[in-house]
């Protein structure tokens, strides 16, 4: 039994100054996409932390959520991770078998209820938005 290893070498083609510039300054599309994805994940984590800190440090608060107005749809939407529920209340709800609360809180559940986009003036978030006169 013998093993054969083949090594090939090639001489790179000469490049012009413009080609070198593009090679240096143009990241590959996959790198750009991964950077954009990292930015989105970072923003989602920052939002999650801000929402959680709001609830955690406000005495007596059980739930916090944030909605964003979408110019495209004309509705208020709740971004991913823009929701916090007091972990003590979640544990108590699990222990008590509060299925309705768990369907709103536990996004890993098969019967999880995602919040619907809200028109300004509809639901608590929509009413608060309308009161602030952001929707014309």
C-alpha positions, 0 to 999 in steps of 0.5 A: 500500500502506497499513498500518492500525494499530488501537489500543483502550483500555478503562477498567479496572473498579473493584476492591474491596480484597479483589480487589486483595489477591488480585491482589497475593498470588496468583501465577498457577498457571503461576508456582507450577508453574515455581517448584516445577519450579525447586525440584526442579531445584535440589534435583536439582543439589544432590544431584548435586553432593553425590554427585559431591563425595563420590566426587571427594574420596574417594581410590580411589572409583570410584562413589557412589550414594544411595538414599531410602526411599519410604514409599509403596512400602516400597522404596529408590529412587535419585533422579535424579542420585544417582549418580556414576562416576569420569570417568577410569574411564568414559573407560577403559571407553569405550576398552576397549569395556566395554559392560556398564559403559557400560549402567550409566553412560551414561543417554543410551544406548538400552540404559541400565539404570536401577536397580530399586527395592530392598526393604530387605535386597535388594542392597547398599543394601537390606542397608546400610539393614536393618543401620541398623535403619531398616525395621521 
